[in-house]
Amino acid sequence: MIKLLIVDDSALMRRQLTTLFEAEGDFEIRQARNGKEAVDENRAFQPNVISLDINMPEMDGITALSLIMAERPVPVVMVSSLTEKGALATFEALNLGAVDYIAKPGGTISLSIGEIKNELVSKIRTAARAKIKAKGQPTRGLAQRLREEREKPAPPRPLAVRRGVVGEGLVIVGVSTGGPRTLEDILPLLPVDFPWPVLVAQHMPASFTRPFADRLNVLCPLAVVEADHPMPIEPGTIYIGKGGADMVLVKRAGKLTVLAKPESREFLWHPSVELMGRSALEHCDPSRVVAVMLTGMGYDGADAFTEIKKRGGRTIAESEQSAVVFGMPAELIERGGASVVLPSEKVAAQINAWAGR
C-alpha cells in the first residue's frame, strides 16, 4: 500500500482526491486541512508521498514543506494554480525539495478533476518512488550561488568570440519530473563566455515557462529567454521551450532559428524532447551537437538522442545516483545512446569541457 497524505483547506477538494485515490485500490489515505496539520501528520502517519496545496490558512504549503523537509523528508507533489504567482511559489517549493507539481485546470482542481485524473495518479505514484534531493544538494544552495554569481566579476565579452560561432556547436537538454531544481544546479555553471546556444525542453505548462526562464535568467551568467516566437539562435543564450507548445529548429534566411509550434499529437509529452532532437538532426551537423538527458519519467527524446550519438554527436545521461526520477536517462542508456553517464553535479563540467571552456 502507498501511504498518501492529502493536504488542502477545501473539504470538497479533500473528499474528491480521497475518492479518486481510494478507487485505485492500493492507497492508504489521511487528510490534513492546513500546513500545521500536514507537519503533524507527516510525523504521525509517516506517509510515502504527500499532495500539498500552496495557499492555506494558519500555515501555507511553502512553510509546511520547509518544515517537512527539515524534520522528515518525504516526496511531495505541490498543488498549484496556473498563474504567474502560482508558478513562482511552485518553483520556490521545488527548490525546497518538492518532487513535482499538479497544475489546477482553470484555477481550481475540484470542479474539473476529471481532466487531470490520469496525470494526477501518475505523478503521485511516480513521486512515491522518487529520490528526494535535500535542500542545498547536489551542488551549492540557491542563495549562495546567487551571491557568488553577483559578486564574481564578469569576464570580458569580445564580440569576435561571440559572432559567427552558431554552427560550431549546440547543446540540447531534455528534462521532466525534478527538472527545475536540477536545471538550477547545472545551467548557472555555464560561464558567461560559453560559445554555443543551449535549448531546453522541460515538460511544463504554458503559464510556467516564462516565470521559469525569468528565474533562470537571474541565476545564470548566460541570458535565458522563453522561446515563444521565432528567434535566430545566438551563442551564449539559453532558450527555454514554451509550455503548451513544441520547440523545434528550422533554417530561416540561412540561420538556425528556434520556434514554438502547436503541440504535435504524435508525441505524448510537451515541449517534446524527441521533436527537438529530430529537428537538431535535420538542421545541424550531429557531430557538433551535445544532447543532455536529465531526470524525468517516460522515454521522451531517447530515440532522437540515441540517433545523435550514432551519427557522431555526444550525449550525457544523468545517473541514477542523482536523478529524482531515473526514467528518461535510463531509457537513453538502455538504447545505447549515452556517451557518458554522470551525476547532475558533473554535467556542467562535461558540457564546458566539450565546448572548450
C-alpha positions in Angstrom: 0.0 0.0 0.0 1.1 3.6 -0.7 0.5 5.9 2.2 -0.8 9.2 0.9 -1.3 12.4 2.9 -3.7 14.8 1.2 -3.3 18.4 2.4 -5.9 21.0 1.3 -8.0 23.6 3.1 -11.0 22.7 0.9 -13.2 19.9 2.2 -14.5 19.3 -1.3 -11.0 19.0 -2.7 -10.0 16.6 0.1 -13.1 14.5 -0.5 -12.7 14.3 -4.3 -9.0 13.4 -4.1 -9.7 10.8 -1.4 -12.4 9.2 -3.6 -10.2 9.2 -6.6 -7.2 7.5 -4.9 -9.4 5.1 -2.9 -10.7 3.8 -6.2 -7.2 2.9 -7.2 -7.2 0.2 -4.5 -3.7 0.4 -3.3 -3.6 3.7 -1.3 -4.0 4.3 2.4 -5.1 7.9 2.8 -5.1 10.5 5.5 -6.1 14.1 5.3 -4.9 17.5 6.7 -6.6 20.8 6.5 -3.6 23.1 6.6 0.2 23.2 6.8 0.3 22.7 10.6 -1.7 19.6 10.4 0.4 18.4 7.5 3.6 18.7 9.6 1.9 16.8 12.4 0.6 14.0 10.1 3.9 13.6 8.4 5.3 12.8 11.8 2.4 10.5 13.0 1.2 8.9 9.8 4.7 8.7 8.1 3.3 8.8 4.5 5.2 7.7 1.4 4.0 10.7 -0.5 2.1 14.0 0.1 -0.1 16.1 -2.1 0.3 19.6 -0.7 -1.8 22.7 -1.5 0.1 26.0 -1.5 -2.5 28.6 -0.4 -3.9 27.6 3.0 -4.8 29.4 6.3 -2.8 29.1 9.5 0.3 27.7 7.8 0.8 27.8 4.0 2.2 25.0 1.9 5.6 26.5 1.4 6.2 26.9 5.1 4.9 23.4 5.8 7.2 22.0 3.1 10.2 23.6 4.6 9.4 22.1 8.0 8.6 18.7 6.5 11.9 18.6 4.6 13.8 19.6 7.8 12.1 17.0 10.1 11.1 14.0 8.0 11.8 14.4 4.2 9.2 12.7 2.0 8.3 13.1 -1.7 5.8 16.0 -2.1 3.7 16.9 -5.0 2.5 20.6 -4.9 -1.0 21.6 -6.0 -0.5 24.9 -7.8 -2.7 27.4 -9.7 -1.9 28.2 -13.3 -0.9 31.8 -12.6 2.4 33.6 -12.5 2.1 33.9 -8.8 1.4 30.2 -8.6 4.3 29.4 -10.8 6.7 31.4 -8.6 5.5 29.7 -5.5 5.9 26.3 -7.2 9.5 27.0 -8.2 10.2 28.0 -4.6 8.7 24.7 -3.5 10.7 22.7 -6.0 13.8 24.4 -4.7 12.9 23.4 -1.2 12.7 19.8 -2.2 9.2 19.1 -3.7 9.4 16.4 -6.4 6.7 17.6 -8.7 3.5 19.7 -9.0 0.0 19.4 -10.3 -1.4 22.5 -12.1 -5.1 23.2 -11.3 -7.1 23.4 -14.5 -8.9 26.7 -14.7 -7.5 27.7 -11.3 -9.5 25.0 -9.4 -8.9 21.3 -9.4 -12.2 20.5 -7.5 -14.5 21.5 -10.4 -12.6 19.7 -13.1 -10.6 16.9 -11.5 -11.6 14.5 -14.3 -9.5 16.5 -16.7 -6.3 15.6 -14.8 -7.2 12.3 -13.1 -4.6 10.3 -15.1 -1.9 12.8 -14.7 -2.6 13.2 -11.0 -2.4 9.5 -10.2 0.7 9.0 -12.4 2.5 11.9 -10.7 1.6 10.7 -7.2 2.7 7.2 -8.0 6.0 8.4 -9.6 6.7 10.7 -6.7 6.2 7.9 -4.1 9.2 6.2 -5.8 11.2 9.3 -6.4 14.6 10.2 -4.9 14.5 13.3 -2.7 17.2 15.9 -3.0 17.8 17.5 0.4 17.9 21.3 0.3 21.2 22.6 -1.0 22.2 19.4 -2.9 23.6 18.3 -5.1 25.6 21.5 -5.5 25.6 24.8 -3.7 22.3 26.3 -2.4 20.4 28.8 -4.4 21.1 31.8 -2.2 24.8 31.0 -2.1 25.0 30.6 -5.9 23.2 33.9 -6.4 25.5 35.7 -4.1 28.6 34.2 -5.7 27.5 35.0 -9.2 26.7 38.6 -8.4 30.0 39.1 -6.6 32.1 37.4 -9.3 33.5 39.9 -11.8 32.2 39.1 -15.3 34.9 38.3 -17.9 35.1 40.5 -21.0 32.8 39.5 -23.8 34.8 40.2 -27.0 32.4 40.4 -30.0 34.9 38.5 -32.2 34.3 35.5 -29.9 30.6 35.7 -29.9 30.0 36.3 -33.6 29.6 33.6 -36.2 30.0 30.6 -33.9 26.4 29.3 -34.0 27.4 26.5 -36.5 30.2 25.3 -34.3 28.1 23.7 -31.6 24.7 23.3 -30.0 23.6 21.9 -26.6 20.1 20.5 -26.3 18.6 19.4 -23.0 15.6 17.2 -22.3 14.1 17.0 -18.8 10.9 16.4 -17.0 10.0 15.5 -13.3 12.6 17.0 -11.0 13.9 19.2 -13.8 13.5 22.8 -12.5 15.7 22.1 -9.4 18.2 20.1 -11.5 18.5 22.8 -14.2 19.1 25.4 -11.4 22.0 23.3 -10.3 23.5 22.9 -13.8 22.8 25.9 -16.0 24.3 28.6 -13.7 27.6 26.8 -14.0 27.9 27.5 -17.8 30.2 30.5 -18.0 29.4 33.9 -19.4 31.6 33.2 -22.5 30.0 29.9 -23.2 30.2 29.7 -27.0 27.2 27.7 -28.0 23.4 28.1 -27.9 21.5 25.9 -25.4 18.0 24.7 -26.0 16.0 23.2 -23.1 12.8 21.2 -23.4 11.3 21.0 -19.9 7.9 19.5 -19.6 5.9 22.3 -18.1 2.5 24.2 -18.5 2.3 27.2 -20.8 1.9 29.7 -17.9 5.0 28.4 -16.1 7.8 28.6 -18.7 8.1 32.4 -18.8 8.5 32.8 -15.0 10.9 29.9 -15.1 13.0 31.5 -17.8 13.0 34.8 -15.8 14.1 32.9 -12.7 16.9 31.2 -14.5 18.0 34.5 -16.1 18.7 35.8 -12.6 20.7 32.7 -11.7 22.7 32.2 -14.8 25.6 34.2 -16.3 24.1 33.5 -19.7 21.0 35.2 -21.0 17.9 32.9 -20.6 14.8 33.5 -22.6 11.5 31.7 -23.3 11.3 30.6 -26.9 7.8 31.8 -27.5 8.3 33.2 -31.0 10.8 32.6 -33.9 14.3 33.5 -32.7 17.6 33.1 -34.6 19.7 31.3 -32.1 22.8 33.0 -30.7 25.8 31.7 -28.9 25.8 32.1 -25.2 22.0 32.1 -24.9 19.7 29.6 -23.2 16.3 29.0 -24.8 13.5 27.5 -22.7 10.8 25.8 -24.8 7.4 27.4 -24.3 5.0 25.3 -22.4 1.9 24.2 -24.3 3.9 24.1 -27.5 6.8 22.2 -29.1 10.2 23.7 -29.7 12.0 23.0 -33.0 14.9 24.2 -35.0 14.4 25.4 -38.6 16.5 27.3 -41.1 15.4 30.8 -42.0 17.4 33.0 -44.3 20.3 30.6 -43.8 20.2 31.0 -40.0 19.3 28.4 -37.4 16.1 29.6 -35.8 14.1 28.2 -32.8 10.4 28.5 -32.9 7.4 27.3 -30.9 4.8 25.3 -32.8 1.5 23.8 -31.7 1.8 20.6 -29.8 2.1 17.5 -32.1 -0.4 14.7 -31.3 2.4 12.3 -32.4 4.2 12.9 -29.1 3.0 12.3 -25.5 4.9 15.0 -23.7 5.4 18.7 -24.4 7.5 20.6 -25.1 8.6 17.4 -26.9 12.3 16.4 -26.3 12.0 13.9 -29.2 10.8 16.5 -31.7 13.5 19.0 -30.6 16.2 16.2 -31.1 14.8 15.3 -34.5 14.9 18.9 -35.6 18.5 19.2 -34.5 19.4 16.1 -36.5 17.7 17.6 -39.5 19.3 21.0 -39.5 22.6 20.6 -37.6 25.8 18.6 -38.0 25.2 15.8 -35.4 28.9 15.7 -34.6 28.6 19.3 -33.3 25.6 18.5 -31.1 25.7 17.8 -27.3 22.5 16.2 -26.1 21.8 16.0 -22.4 19.1 13.8 -20.9 18.2 14.7 -17.3 15.7 13.5 -14.7 12.1 12.6 -15.7 9.6 9.8 -16.2 8.9 8.2 -19.6 11.1 7.9 -22.7 10.7 11.3 -24.4 13.8 12.0 -26.6 15.5 8.7 -26.1 15.3 7.7 -29.8 16.4 11.0 -31.2 19.3 11.4 -28.7 20.4 7.8 -29.5 20.5 8.7 -33.2 22.5 11.8 -32.4 25.2 9.6 -30.7 25.1 7.1 -33.6 25.8 10.0 -36.0 28.8 11.3 -34.2 27.2 13.6 -31.5 28.0 13.5 -27.8 25.3 12.7 -25.2 25.0 12.8 -21.5 22.6 10.7 -19.4 22.0 11.7 -15.8 22.9 8.9 -13.5 20.5 7.0 -11.2 22.7 8.4 -8.3 21.3 11.9 -8.7 18.2 11.6 -10.9 14.9 12.4 -9.0 13.2 10.0 -11.4 15.5 7.7 -13.3 13.2 7.2 -16.3 14.3 9.3 -19.3 18.0 8.9 -18.7 17.5 5.1 -18.1 15.8 4.8 -21.5 18.7 6.6 -23.2 21.2 4.3 -21.5 19.3 1.2 -22.4 19.2 2.1 -26.1 23.0 2.6 -26.1 22.6 6.3 -26.6 24.7 7.7 -23.7 28.3 8.7 -24.4 28.7 9.2 -20.7 26.6 8.7 -17.6 27.1 11.4 -14.9 25.5 12.7 -11.7 23.9 16.1 -12.1 26.8 17.9 -10.3 29.2 16.8 -13.0 27.1 17.6 -16.1 28.0 21.3 -16.4 31.8 20.5 -16.2 31.4 17.9 -19.0 29.5 20.4 -21.2 32.1 23.1 -20.6 34.9 20.7 -21.5 33.3 19.7 -24.8 32.7 23.4 -25.6 36.4 24.2 -24.8 35.6 26.1 -21.6 
